[in-house]
Amino acid sequence: MKKKIKDIYKSSSANRTAINTVIIYLQRFFAAGLSLITTPIILNSLGVKDYGLYTLTIGLVGMLSFLNWSLSSSTQRYIAFAIGEKNDENLKKIFSTSLVIHFFYGLLLLIVISAIGCFFVDQVLNIPTNRFQDAKNVLYVVSGITFVNIVSIPFLGVLRANENFIAISLLGIAESLLKLGIAITMFFLTDSKLIIYAFLLLFITFIVFVINYIIVKNNYKKIEINFKFYDTHLVKEMMSFFSWSLLGAVAIMSRNEGVQVLINMFFGVVKNAAYGIAMQVSAAMSILSQGIIGSISPQIIKSAGAGEISKMIFLMRTMSKFATFSISLVAIPLFFECPSILKFWLKNVPDGTIIYIRFIIIFGQVMLLSAGIQTVFDALGKVKLYNIWVSIILMLNLPISYLLFKLNYPSYSIILVGILLELASLNVRLILLKKNVEFSIKEFYYDTLIRVFLPTIFMGTIIYLLGLLHLGVFIEIVLAFLLNLLLYPIIIYKFSLEGKQKELLDGMLNKIFKK
């Protein structure tokens, strides 16, 4: 089996994309399944308020560590670009320099969280007074988890840039199993469940980091963990790239973690629990797109490094399109059958969970339309104007939602605002991309507005009409998913894929089943 996988990797980029997609999907499906099992266990063990408090803490730390996203995407871009250029000396400098940057950023973050995090708990957040100290303790532990994850970024960047998705996937499966074990352990504890849960997650995070370190050190001799390769000039270049990516990081923070904090300020920890569950569902569902994104992204970056612009644009459109289609396999029936599924899945469904899930499904679909565009700008290094314009639009989410909440609009308004802003930013992304590379905006719109959404609307109508027959809850759920899984791929293949994309998909599937 190992020899067969090596043969696939050596043959062509299409074969690598195929095997990478399969590997990522297997790991992510496994992780999603365990996550869906773990979530109700943790919810019932901790209770709605403690679960909401934990998700709020994650959101607060994520808000304070907004640079994390910028560092991660930028570091992977530099490493993959150096590999595409076949510049081993520069690769060593990039890795060592990025490791130093990540380490000191992690330390700075710990200090910031200690100072600012406690202020938020005492003065800003809507937390019961008797839970202040628990919130602070969990805040410290989660910040430790964040520090370890930040230092791990250069090692993960090496694995992703080298397309070693086998190692990444095996580690992901092991981490998911350990988290399930922690969830089960919570049932046997009576006191300090929330603190113990956070500490056990920190322990798992550290173990995964150590294994990542060992894999990189033993398998990639071109990567030397030696600070003699630290380059101050490279620091200036990378930090310049980081600084413009910083705006994008702030925008992502405001759209994700900032939402949790704002919801808490107006509606309390119960709504945080509902939003946290909705995000768990979204994360599990996004597994379907991550396989596509994870396997094609390195090819886009390497195409840019090799100067193959037309190939890069084709991969960009294909990634956005395939990712959106893959999510729809589950998103369409889940949207309509969400109330019934939640009754089967959770014993205690926090108020507002259903409406959150439905709007987040729509939000996720819209965001995926521009997934490939983001990767192209990172690959080209043209991040200044891109991050300025896109970030300004996305950062409007919190102030607009704040005003709406002040006017007594419901909590889900923040998601609707995010959807509208994401659509606006998509148009800006396309205009900026047109200024940097030659491609057809009209063709992109046709791909997304006609070839993507018409099949989605068609299948949604069928499943909605199915619900009007009142065949019974279980039968309706099974039929909804079964019809979508059987009909939707056929409609997409016949109506939505252009010739080259059909050839790419056929080639990937043939290689997968043949090998």
C-alpha positions as CSV (number, residue, x, y, z in Angstrom):
1,M,0.0,0.0,0.0
2,K,2.8,2.4,0.9
3,K,4.5,1.7,-2.5
4,K,1.2,2.3,-4.4
5,I,0.7,5.7,-2.6
6,K,4.3,6.7,-3.5
7,D,3.7,5.8,-7.2
8,I,0.6,8.0,-7.2
9,Y,2.4,10.9,-5.7
10,K,5.3,10.6,-8.3
11,S,3.0,10.5,-11.4
12,S,1.1,13.8,-11.7
13,S,-0.5,16.6,-9.9
14,A,-4.0,15.2,-10.7
15,N,-3.1,11.9,-9.0
16,R,-1.7,13.7,-6.0
17,T,-4.8,15.8,-5.7
18,A,-6.9,12.6,-5.9
19,I,-5.1,10.7,-3.2
20,N,-4.8,13.8,-1.0
21,T,-8.5,14.4,-1.2
22,V,-9.3,10.8,-0.3
23,I,-6.9,10.9,2.7
24,I,-8.2,14.2,4.0
25,Y,-11.8,13.1,3.6
26,L,-11.2,9.9,5.5
27,Q,-9.6,11.7,8.4
28,R,-12.1,14.5,8.4
29,F,-15.1,12.3,8.2
30,F,-13.8,10.2,11.1
31,A,-13.1,13.4,13.1
32,A,-16.6,14.8,12.3
33,G,-18.2,11.6,13.4
34,L,-16.4,11.6,16.7
35,S,-17.1,15.3,17.1
36,L,-20.8,14.8,16.7
37,I,-20.6,12.0,19.3
38,T,-18.5,14.1,21.7
39,T,-20.6,17.3,21.6
40,P,-23.8,15.9,23.2
41,I,-21.7,14.0,25.8
42,I,-19.9,17.2,26.8
43,L,-23.1,19.3,26.7
44,N,-24.9,16.8,29.0
45,S,-21.9,16.4,31.2
46,L,-21.0,20.1,31.7
47,G,-24.5,21.5,31.3
48,V,-25.7,24.2,29.0
49,K,-24.3,27.1,31.0
50,D,-20.8,25.6,31.4
51,Y,-20.7,24.5,27.8
52,G,-21.7,28.1,26.8
53,L,-19.0,29.4,29.1
54,Y,-16.4,27.2,27.5
55,T,-17.3,28.2,23.9
56,L,-17.4,31.8,25.0
57,T,-13.8,31.5,26.4
58,I,-12.6,29.9,23.2
59,G,-14.2,32.8,21.3
60,L,-12.5,35.4,23.6
61,V,-9.0,33.8,23.3
62,G,-9.6,33.5,19.5
63,M,-10.4,37.2,19.4
64,L,-7.3,38.1,21.3
65,S,-5.1,35.8,19.1
66,F,-6.3,37.2,15.8
67,L,-2.8,37.1,14.4
68,N,-2.9,33.3,14.5
69,W,-4.8,33.0,11.2
70,S,-2.5,35.5,9.5
71,L,0.7,33.7,10.7
72,S,-0.6,30.3,9.7
73,S,-1.6,31.2,6.1
74,S,1.5,33.3,5.5
75,T,3.9,30.8,6.8
76,Q,2.4,28.0,4.7
77,R,2.6,30.3,1.7
78,Y,6.3,31.0,2.2
79,I,7.2,27.4,2.8
80,A,5.2,26.1,-0.2
81,F,6.5,28.8,-2.5
82,A,10.1,27.9,-1.6
83,I,9.4,24.2,-2.3
84,G,7.9,25.3,-5.7
85,E,11.1,27.2,-6.5
86,K,13.2,24.3,-5.3
87,N,15.3,26.6,-3.2
88,D,16.5,24.5,-0.2
89,E,18.6,27.2,1.4
90,N,15.8,29.6,1.4
91,L,13.5,26.9,2.8
92,K,15.8,26.5,5.8
93,K,15.8,30.2,6.4
94,I,12.0,30.5,6.1
95,F,11.4,27.6,8.6
96,S,13.8,28.8,11.3
97,T,12.8,32.4,11.0
98,S,9.0,31.6,11.1
99,L,9.6,29.3,14.2
100,V,11.2,32.3,16.1
101,I,8.4,34.6,15.0
102,H,5.7,32.1,16.2
103,F,7.4,31.4,19.5
104,F,7.7,35.1,20.5
105,Y,4.2,35.9,19.3
106,G,2.9,33.0,21.4
107,L,4.6,34.4,24.5
108,L,3.3,37.9,23.8
109,L,-0.2,36.5,23.5
110,L,0.0,34.8,26.9
111,I,0.8,38.2,28.4
112,V,-2.0,40.0,26.5
113,I,-4.6,37.4,27.5
114,S,-3.5,37.6,31.2
115,A,-4.0,41.4,31.2
116,I,-6.9,41.9,28.8
117,G,-8.8,38.6,29.3
118,C,-9.5,39.1,32.9
119,F,-10.8,42.6,32.3
120,F,-13.2,41.2,29.7
121,V,-14.4,38.6,32.3
122,D,-14.9,41.2,35.0
123,Q,-16.2,44.2,33.1
124,V,-17.6,43.2,29.7
125,L,-18.9,39.7,29.4
126,N,-22.3,38.6,30.6
127,I,-21.3,35.8,33.1
128,P,-22.9,34.8,36.4
129,T,-20.9,36.4,39.3
130,N,-20.2,33.0,40.9
131,R,-18.5,31.7,37.7
132,F,-16.0,34.6,37.3
133,Q,-13.0,32.6,38.7
134,D,-13.9,29.5,36.6
135,A,-14.0,31.6,33.5
136,K,-10.6,33.1,34.3
137,N,-9.0,29.7,35.0
138,V,-10.4,28.3,31.7
139,L,-9.2,31.4,29.9
140,Y,-5.6,30.7,31.1
141,V,-5.7,27.1,30.1
142,V,-7.2,27.8,26.6
143,S,-4.5,30.4,26.1
144,G,-1.9,27.7,26.8
145,I,-3.6,25.5,24.1
146,T,-3.4,28.5,21.7
147,F,0.3,29.0,22.5
148,V,1.2,25.4,21.6
149,N,-0.9,25.6,18.5
150,I,0.9,28.7,17.4
151,V,4.3,27.1,17.8
152,S,3.1,24.1,15.8
153,I,2.2,26.2,12.8
154,P,5.7,26.0,11.0
155,F,5.8,22.2,11.5
156,L,2.2,21.9,10.0
157,G,3.2,24.2,7.2
158,V,6.1,21.8,6.3
159,L,3.7,18.8,6.2
160,R,1.0,20.6,4.2
161,A,3.5,22.1,1.7
162,N,5.0,18.7,1.2
163,E,1.4,17.3,0.9
164,N,2.1,14.8,3.6
165,F,-1.6,14.5,4.4
166,I,-1.2,10.9,5.6
167,A,0.7,12.1,8.7
168,I,-1.6,15.0,9.3
169,S,-4.7,12.7,9.0
170,L,-3.3,10.0,11.3
171,L,-2.6,12.7,13.9
172,G,-6.0,14.1,13.5
173,I,-7.7,10.7,14.0
174,A,-5.6,10.1,17.2
175,E,-6.5,13.6,18.5
176,S,-10.2,13.0,17.9
177,L,-10.1,9.6,19.7
178,L,-8.4,11.2,22.7
179,K,-11.0,14.0,22.8
180,L,-13.8,11.4,22.8
181,G,-12.0,9.7,25.7
182,I,-11.9,13.0,27.6
183,A,-15.7,13.5,27.0
184,I,-16.5,10.1,28.4
185,T,-14.2,10.7,31.4
186,M,-16.3,13.8,32.3
187,F,-19.2,11.5,33.3
188,F,-17.1,10.0,36.1
189,L,-16.2,13.4,37.6
190,T,-18.3,15.3,40.1
191,D,-16.3,18.5,40.8
192,S,-14.4,21.1,38.6
193,K,-15.4,19.4,35.4
194,L,-14.9,22.5,33.3
195,I,-11.3,23.1,34.5
196,I,-10.3,19.5,34.2
197,Y,-11.7,19.3,30.7
198,A,-9.7,22.3,29.7
199,F,-6.4,20.9,31.2
200,L,-6.9,17.5,29.5
201,L,-7.3,19.3,26.1
202,L,-4.1,21.2,26.8
203,F,-2.3,17.9,27.4
204,I,-3.6,16.4,24.1
205,T,-2.5,19.5,22.3
206,F,1.0,19.3,23.7
207,I,1.3,15.6,22.7
208,V,0.2,16.3,19.1
209,F,2.9,19.1,18.9
210,V,5.6,16.7,20.1
211,I,4.7,14.2,17.4
212,N,4.6,16.9,14.7
213,Y,8.1,17.9,15.8
214,I,9.4,14.3,15.6
215,I,7.9,13.7,12.1
216,V,9.4,16.9,10.6
217,K,12.8,16.3,12.2
218,N,13.1,12.7,11.1
219,N,11.5,12.9,7.6
220,Y,12.5,16.2,6.1
221,K,16.2,16.6,6.1
222,K,16.0,19.8,4.1
223,I,14.3,21.3,7.1
224,E,16.9,21.9,9.8
225,I,15.7,23.1,13.2
226,N,18.8,25.2,13.7
227,F,18.6,28.9,14.5
228,K,21.8,29.7,12.6
229,F,19.5,29.9,9.6
230,Y,17.5,32.7,11.3
231,D,17.5,35.7,8.9
232,T,16.7,39.2,10.1
233,H,16.2,40.4,6.5
234,L,13.7,37.6,6.0
235,V,11.9,38.7,9.2
236,K,11.3,42.1,7.7
237,E,10.0,40.6,4.5
238,M,7.7,38.1,6.3
239,M,6.5,40.6,8.8
240,S,5.6,43.0,5.9
241,F,3.6,40.2,4.4
242,F,2.1,39.4,7.8
243,S,1.2,43.0,8.4
244,W,-1.1,43.2,5.4
245,S,-2.5,39.8,6.2
246,L,-3.2,41.1,9.7
247,L,-6.2,43.0,8.4
248,G,-7.6,39.8,7.0
249,A,-6.9,38.2,10.4
250,V,-8.8,40.9,12.2
251,A,-11.7,40.5,9.8
252,I,-11.8,36.7,10.3
253,M,-11.7,37.3,14.1
254,S,-14.6,39.7,14.0
255,R,-16.6,37.3,11.9
256,N,-16.0,34.2,14.0
257,E,-14.8,34.7,17.6
258,G,-16.1,38.3,17.9
259,V,-19.6,37.0,17.2
260,Q,-19.5,34.8,20.4
261,V,-18.4,37.8,22.5
262,L,-21.0,40.1,21.1
263,I,-23.8,37.6,21.5
264,N,-22.8,37.0,25.1
265,M,-22.9,40.8,25.9
266,F,-26.5,41.0,24.8
267,F,-28.0,37.6,25.2
268,G,-25.9,35.6,27.8
269,V,-24.2,32.1,27.9
270,V,-27.3,30.1,26.9
271,K,-27.1,31.7,23.4
272,N,-23.4,31.1,23.5
273,A,-24.1,27.4,23.9
274,A,-26.6,27.4,21.0
275,Y,-24.2,29.2,18.8
276,G,-21.4,26.9,19.9
277,I,-23.5,23.8,18.9
278,A,-24.3,25.5,15.5
279,M,-20.6,26.0,14.9
280,Q,-19.9,22.4,15.8
281,V,-22.4,21.3,13.1
282,S,-20.8,23.8,10.7
283,A,-17.3,22.4,11.4
284,A,-18.5,18.9,10.9
285,M,-20.2,19.8,7.7
286,S,-17.3,21.7,6.4
287,I,-15.3,18.5,6.4
288,L,-16.7,17.9,2.9
289,S,-15.1,21.0,1.6
290,Q,-11.8,20.8,3.5
291,G,-10.7,17.8,1.5
292,I,-11.1,19.8,-1.7
293,I,-9.5,22.9,-0.3
294,G,-6.7,21.1,1.5
295,S,-5.6,19.1,-1.6
296,I,-5.9,21.8,-4.2
297,S,-4.5,24.8,-2.3
298,P,-0.8,23.5,-2.4
299,Q,-1.2,23.0,-6.2
300,I,-2.4,26.6,-6.6
301,I,0.5,28.0,-4.6
302,K,3.0,25.8,-6.5
303,S,1.5,26.9,-9.8
304,A,2.1,30.5,-8.9
305,G,5.7,29.7,-7.9
306,A,6.2,28.0,-11.3
307,G,4.6,30.9,-13.2
308,E,1.7,28.8,-14.5
309,I,-1.0,31.4,-14.1
310,S,-3.7,29.9,-16.4
311,K,-3.4,26.6,-14.4
312,M,-3.6,28.6,-11.1
313,I,-6.8,30.3,-12.2
314,F,-8.4,27.1,-13.4
315,L,-7.6,25.4,-10.0
316,M,-9.0,28.5,-8.2
317,R,-12.4,28.2,-9.9
318,T,-12.4,24.5,-9.6
319,M,-11.6,24.6,-5.8
320,S,-14.4,27.1,-5.1
321,K,-16.9,25.2,-7.2
322,F,-16.1,21.7,-6.0
323,A,-16.0,22.9,-2.3
324,T,-19.4,24.4,-2.6
325,F,-20.9,21.3,-4.3
326,S,-19.4,19.0,-1.6
327,I,-20.9,20.9,1.2
328,S,-24.3,20.9,-0.5
329,L,-24.4,17.1,-0.3
330,V,-25.2,17.4,3.4
331,A,-26.3,21.1,3.7
332,I,-29.4,20.9,1.6
333,P,-31.2,18.1,3.5
334,L,-29.8,19.3,6.9
335,F,-31.3,22.7,6.3
336,F,-34.8,21.3,6.1
337,E,-34.5,18.4,8.5
338,C,-32.5,20.3,11.2
339,P,-35.3,20.3,13.9
340,S,-35.8,16.5,13.7
341,I,-32.1,15.7,13.6
342,L,-31.4,17.8,16.7
343,K,-34.1,16.0,18.7
344,F,-32.3,12.7,17.9
345,W,-28.8,14.1,18.5
346,L,-29.2,16.2,21.7
347,K,-31.3,15.6,24.7
348,N,-31.3,19.3,25.7
349,V,-31.4,21.7,22.7
350,P,-30.5,25.3,23.7
351,D,-32.9,27.9,22.5
352,G,-32.0,29.4,19.1
353,T,-29.9,26.5,17.9
354,I,-32.1,25.6,14.9
355,I,-32.2,29.1,13.5
356,Y,-28.4,29.5,14.0
357,I,-27.7,26.3,12.2
358,R,-29.9,27.2,9.2
359,F,-28.3,30.6,8.7
360,I,-24.8,29.3,9.3
361,I,-25.4,26.8,6.5
362,I,-26.2,29.6,4.1
363,F,-23.3,31.6,5.4
364,G,-20.9,28.7,4.8
365,Q,-22.1,28.2,1.2
366,V,-21.6,31.9,0.4
367,M,-18.1,32.0,1.9
368,L,-16.9,29.0,-0.1
369,L,-17.5,30.8,-3.4
370,S,-14.4,32.9,-2.7
371,A,-12.2,30.2,-1.1
372,G,-10.1,29.8,-4.2
373,I,-9.6,33.6,-4.6
374,Q,-8.1,33.9,-1.2
375,T,-5.6,31.2,-2.0
376,V,-4.6,32.9,-5.3
377,F,-3.8,36.2,-3.6
378,D,-1.7,34.5,-0.9
379,A,0.1,32.6,-3.7
380,L,0.8,35.7,-5.7
381,G,1.8,37.7,-2.6
382,K,-0.6,40.5,-3.7
383,V,-2.1,40.9,-0.2
384,K,-2.0,44.6,0.4
385,L,-5.0,46.1,-1.4
386,Y,-6.8,42.7,-1.1
387,N,-6.7,42.7,2.6
388,I,-7.4,46.4,3.0
389,W,-10.7,46.3,1.0
390,V,-12.0,42.9,1.9
391,S,-11.1,43.3,5.6
392,I,-12.8,46.7,5.9
393,I,-16.0,45.2,4.5
394,L,-16.0,42.1,6.7
395,M,-15.1,44.1,9.9
396,L,-18.4,46.0,9.5
397,N,-20.1,42.9,10.9
398,L,-19.6,43.7,14.5
399,P,-20.5,47.4,14.5
400,I,-23.6,46.9,12.3
401,S,-24.7,44.0,14.5
402,Y,-24.1,46.0,17.7
403,L,-26.4,48.7,16.4
404,L,-29.0,46.1,15.5
405,F,-28.8,44.5,18.9
406,K,-29.2,47.9,20.5
407,L,-32.4,48.3,18.4
408,N,-33.7,45.0,19.8
409,Y,-33.1,42.9,16.7
410,P,-32.8,39.1,17.4
411,S,-29.4,37.4,18.0
412,Y,-29.3,35.7,14.6
413,S,-29.2,39.1,12.9
414,I,-25.4,39.0,13.2
415,I,-25.3,36.0,10.9
416,L,-27.5,37.7,8.3
417,V,-25.3,40.7,8.3
418,G,-22.3,38.5,7.8
419,I,-23.9,36.9,4.7
420,L,-24.6,40.2,3.1
421,L,-21.1,41.5,3.8
422,E,-19.6,38.3,2.4
423,L,-21.5,38.7,-0.9
424,A,-20.3,42.3,-1.1
425,S,-16.7,41.2,-0.5
426,L,-17.0,38.5,-3.2
427,N,-17.6,41.3,-5.8
428,V,-14.6,43.3,-4.5
429,R,-12.4,40.2,-4.6
430,L,-13.2,39.6,-8.2
431,I,-12.5,43.2,-9.2
432,L,-9.2,43.2,-7.4
433,L,-8.2,39.8,-8.9
434,K,-9.0,41.1,-12.4
435,K,-6.4,43.8,-11.9
436,N,-3.7,41.3,-11.2
437,V,-4.4,38.4,-13.6
438,E,-6.3,37.8,-16.7
439,F,-9.6,35.9,-16.2
440,S,-13.3,36.3,-16.9
441,I,-15.5,37.7,-14.1
442,K,-18.5,36.9,-16.3
443,E,-17.5,33.2,-16.4
444,F,-17.0,33.1,-12.7
445,Y,-20.5,34.6,-12.1
446,Y,-22.0,32.1,-14.5
447,D,-20.3,29.3,-12.6
448,T,-21.5,30.4,-9.2
449,L,-24.9,32.0,-9.8
450,I,-26.2,29.6,-12.4
451,R,-24.2,26.4,-12.3
452,V,-24.1,26.3,-8.5
453,F,-27.3,27.7,-7.1
454,L,-29.9,26.5,-9.6
455,P,-29.2,22.8,-8.8
456,T,-29.2,23.7,-5.1
457,I,-32.6,25.5,-5.3
458,F,-34.0,22.5,-7.4
459,M,-32.9,19.9,-4.8
460,G,-34.1,22.1,-1.9
461,T,-37.5,22.4,-3.5
462,I,-37.8,18.6,-3.8
463,I,-36.9,18.0,-0.2
464,Y,-39.3,20.8,1.0
465,L,-42.1,19.2,-1.0
466,L,-41.1,15.8,0.5
467,G,-41.7,17.2,4.0
468,L,-45.3,18.2,3.0
469,L,-46.2,14.5,2.6
470,H,-45.8,13.9,6.3
471,L,-44.3,10.4,5.9
472,G,-42.9,10.4,9.5
473,V,-39.8,12.0,11.0
474,F,-37.4,9.1,10.5
475,I,-38.6,8.3,7.0
476,E,-38.4,11.9,5.9
477,I,-34.8,12.3,7.2
478,V,-33.6,9.1,5.4
479,L,-35.4,10.0,2.2
480,A,-34.1,13.6,2.2
481,F,-30.5,12.6,2.5
482,L,-30.9,9.6,0.2
483,L,-32.5,11.7,-2.6
484,N,-29.9,14.4,-2.3
485,L,-27.0,12.0,-2.3
486,L,-28.4,10.2,-5.4
487,L,-29.8,13.0,-7.5
488,Y,-27.6,16.0,-6.6
489,P,-24.2,14.6,-7.9
490,I,-25.9,13.6,-11.2
491,I,-27.4,17.0,-11.7
492,I,-24.1,18.7,-10.9
493,Y,-22.1,16.5,-13.2
494,K,-24.5,16.9,-16.2
495,F,-25.3,20.6,-15.7
496,S,-22.7,22.3,-13.6
497,L,-19.3,21.0,-14.6
498,E,-17.4,22.3,-17.6
499,G,-15.4,20.0,-19.8
500,K,-12.0,20.4,-18.2
501,Q,-13.5,20.0,-14.7
502,K,-15.3,16.8,-15.8
503,E,-12.0,15.5,-17.1
504,L,-10.3,16.4,-13.8
505,L,-13.0,14.7,-11.8
506,D,-13.0,11.6,-14.0
507,G,-9.3,11.3,-13.8
508,M,-9.3,11.7,-10.0
509,L,-12.0,9.1,-9.6
510,N,-10.4,6.6,-12.0
511,K,-7.1,6.8,-10.3
512,I,-8.7,6.4,-6.9
513,F,-10.7,3.3,-7.8
514,K,-7.9,1.9,-10.0
515,K,-5.2,2.3,-7.3
